[in-house]
Amino acid sequence: MKITIPMNEQDLNADVCPSFGRAPYFLFCDTDTNETTWLKNSAAESSGGAGIQAAQILADNGANALITPRCGENAEKVLRGAKIAVYRSTDGTAKQNIDALKAGKLQPLAEFHAGFHGHGG
């Protein structure tokens, strides 16, 4: 499984970024090989639709799961269409969240916000 997490910095021991679409980086972790890779989020600086663009980036890079504290409705539609499962992150590092997902301890993200539509965040 290829897990993706929005991150403020390229460090497995850093906390998960609170924003999905405007996170500076995405961490990709392949649970089959334990290989991790980093991708700069080109959607982070967009004037609008960052979540939709970020969701498309994940789809284009073969993600199977996303761990994030929140996600907008429009991004969720793209993620659902790409069959990317979305899980609610817990307080803690990227590594702790990956381990929690592997152990079956993360819950699916059930609430999706309407989005910020150019208002930042």
C-alpha positions as CSV (number, residue, x, y, z in Angstrom):
1,M,0.0,0.0,0.0
2,K,1.2,3.5,-0.8
3,I,0.4,5.9,2.0
4,T,0.6,9.7,1.7
5,I,0.8,12.3,4.4
6,P,0.9,16.1,4.1
7,M,4.0,17.5,5.8
8,N,5.5,20.9,6.7
9,E,9.0,19.5,6.5
10,Q,10.8,16.5,5.0
11,D,11.2,14.5,8.3
12,L,9.4,11.3,9.3
13,N,9.6,12.4,12.9
14,A,7.9,15.7,12.2
15,D,4.2,16.3,12.9
16,V,1.5,15.9,10.2
17,C,0.7,19.2,8.5
18,P,-2.8,20.5,9.5
19,S,-3.6,21.5,5.9
20,F,-3.9,19.0,3.2
21,G,-4.0,21.1,0.0
22,R,-1.5,23.7,1.2
23,A,1.1,21.4,2.8
24,P,4.5,22.2,1.4
25,Y,5.4,18.5,1.0
26,F,3.8,15.0,0.6
27,L,5.4,12.0,2.2
28,F,4.8,8.8,0.3
29,C,5.5,5.5,2.2
30,D,5.3,2.2,0.4
31,T,4.3,-0.3,3.2
32,D,5.4,-3.3,1.0
33,T,9.0,-2.0,0.7
34,N,9.2,0.5,3.6
35,E,10.6,3.0,1.0
36,T,9.8,6.6,1.7
37,T,9.9,9.4,-0.9
38,W,9.1,13.1,-0.7
39,L,7.3,15.3,-3.2
40,K,7.0,19.1,-3.2
41,N,3.3,20.0,-3.3
42,S,3.0,22.2,-6.4
43,A,-0.6,23.0,-5.5
44,A,0.4,24.7,-2.2
45,E,0.9,28.1,-3.8
46,S,-2.1,28.1,-6.1
47,S,-4.6,30.9,-5.8
48,G,-7.5,28.5,-5.5
49,G,-8.4,24.8,-5.7
50,A,-5.3,23.7,-3.9
51,G,-7.1,20.7,-2.4
52,I,-8.4,19.5,-5.7
53,Q,-5.0,19.9,-7.3
54,A,-3.3,18.2,-4.4
55,A,-5.7,15.3,-4.6
56,Q,-4.9,14.9,-8.3
57,I,-1.2,14.9,-7.5
58,L,-1.8,11.9,-5.1
59,A,-3.8,10.1,-7.7
60,D,-1.1,10.7,-10.4
61,N,1.5,9.3,-8.0
62,G,-0.3,6.1,-7.2
63,A,-1.4,6.7,-3.6
64,N,-3.8,4.2,-2.0
65,A,-4.3,6.0,1.3
66,L,-4.1,9.5,2.7
67,I,-3.6,10.3,6.4
68,T,-4.6,13.9,7.1
69,P,-6.4,15.8,9.9
70,R,-8.9,17.4,7.5
71,C,-9.8,17.6,3.9
72,G,-12.2,19.6,1.8
73,E,-15.3,18.2,0.0
74,N,-14.0,18.9,-3.5
75,A,-10.7,17.2,-2.8
76,E,-12.6,14.3,-1.3
77,K,-14.5,13.8,-4.5
78,V,-11.2,13.5,-6.5
79,L,-9.7,11.2,-3.8
80,R,-12.9,9.0,-3.9
81,G,-12.8,8.9,-7.7
82,A,-9.2,7.7,-7.5
83,K,-10.1,5.1,-4.9
84,I,-7.8,6.7,-2.3
85,A,-8.9,5.9,1.2
86,V,-8.8,8.9,3.6
87,Y,-7.9,8.4,7.3
88,R,-7.9,10.9,10.1
89,S,-4.4,11.5,11.5
90,T,-3.7,11.5,15.2
91,D,-1.5,13.9,17.1
92,G,2.0,12.8,16.5
93,T,4.6,12.3,13.8
94,A,4.3,10.9,10.3
95,K,6.0,7.7,11.5
96,Q,3.6,7.3,14.4
97,N,0.6,7.8,12.0
98,I,2.0,5.3,9.5
99,D,2.5,2.7,12.3
100,A,-1.0,3.4,13.6
101,L,-2.5,2.8,10.1
102,K,-0.6,-0.4,9.7
103,A,-1.9,-1.6,13.1
104,G,-5.5,-0.7,12.1
105,K,-5.8,2.0,14.7
106,L,-6.7,5.0,12.4
107,Q,-10.3,5.8,11.7
108,P,-11.6,6.8,8.2
109,L,-12.0,10.6,7.9
110,A,-15.8,11.0,8.2
111,E,-16.3,14.8,7.9
112,F,-15.2,16.9,5.0
113,H,-15.3,20.7,5.2
114,A,-16.7,23.0,2.5
115,G,-13.2,24.3,1.7
116,F,-11.7,27.7,2.2
117,H,-12.0,28.9,-1.4
118,G,-9.1,31.3,-1.6
119,H,-9.2,32.3,2.1
120,G,-6.0,30.5,3.0
121,G,-5.5,27.8,5.6
